[in-house]
Amino acid sequence: MSTTTWNPRTARQVRRSIEDLFDRRVSQEELAKWLGYSRTTVQGWETGRYTPDPAVRFIYHKLVFDPGFITEVQQWSCDNDAGQHQTSEAPAGQ
């Protein structure tokens, strides 16, 4: 996955890799909470409706190669009260 392009299929694969790591289902809502975004935004990334900002694309890029990185994301989220839902809903292709 390139850091400049977004592939919704990769976003879905990353969530599946995280599920394999935890040996349980990880919902879009749960992943969104860890990332500090809404479920609707994560759904938009996975369907290609939205393109995440560069920082989120970097996190996904890192998760492609190291799904365990999600534990660091979770910890940061808890430590920094990342429950504030942001939006990253640029239409795909922008």
C-alpha positions in Angstrom: 0.0 0.0 0.0 1.4 3.3 -1.0 1.4 6.2 1.5 -0.2 8.5 -1.2 -3.0 6.2 -2.4 -5.8 4.6 -0.5 -7.1 1.1 -1.1 -10.3 0.3 0.7 -9.6 -3.4 0.3 -6.5 -3.0 2.3 -8.5 -1.3 5.1 -10.8 -4.3 5.3 -7.8 -6.7 5.3 -6.1 -4.8 8.1 -9.2 -5.2 10.3 -9.3 -8.9 9.5 -5.6 -9.2 10.4 -6.4 -7.5 13.8 -9.2 -10.0 14.3 -6.8 -12.9 13.7 -4.4 -11.4 16.1 -7.0 -11.1 18.9 -8.8 -14.3 17.8 -12.2 -12.5 17.9 -14.3 -10.1 15.8 -13.2 -6.5 15.8 -16.1 -4.2 14.8 -15.8 -1.0 12.7 -17.0 0.8 15.8 -14.3 -0.7 18.0 -11.6 0.1 15.5 -13.0 3.6 15.1 -12.8 4.2 18.9 -9.2 3.2 19.0 -8.4 5.5 16.1 -10.5 8.4 17.5 -13.0 8.4 14.6 -16.6 7.5 14.1 -17.8 4.1 12.9 -19.3 5.8 9.9 -15.9 7.2 9.0 -14.2 3.8 9.3 -17.1 2.3 7.2 -16.5 5.0 4.6 -12.8 4.1 4.4 -13.5 0.4 4.0 -16.1 1.0 1.3 -14.0 3.6 -0.6 -16.5 6.4 0.0 -13.9 8.3 2.1 -10.2 8.6 2.0 -8.5 9.0 5.4 -6.0 11.8 6.1 -2.3 11.0 5.7 -1.7 10.2 9.4 -4.4 7.5 9.3 -3.1 6.2 6.0 0.3 5.9 7.8 -1.3 3.9 10.7 -3.0 1.5 8.2 0.3 1.2 6.3 2.1 0.2 9.5 -0.7 -2.2 10.4 -0.3 -4.0 7.0 3.1 -5.1 8.1 2.6 -5.3 11.9 -1.0 -5.9 13.0 0.3 -6.0 16.6 0.9 -2.3 16.3 -2.8 -1.9 17.1 -2.0 -2.5 20.8 0.2 0.6 20.8 -2.7 2.5 19.1 -5.1 1.2 21.7 -2.8 2.2 24.6 -2.2 5.7 23.1 -6.0 6.1 22.6 -6.6 5.2 26.3 -3.8 7.4 27.6 -4.9 10.4 25.5 -8.7 10.1 25.7 -9.0 9.7 21.9 -12.7 9.0 22.3 -13.3 12.4 20.7 -14.6 11.4 17.3 -12.9 13.2 14.5 -14.0 13.1 10.9 -11.8 12.2 7.9 -14.4 12.1 5.2 -12.8 13.5 2.1 -14.5 11.9 -0.9 -12.4 9.1 -2.3 -9.9 10.2 -4.9 -8.9 13.4 -3.1 
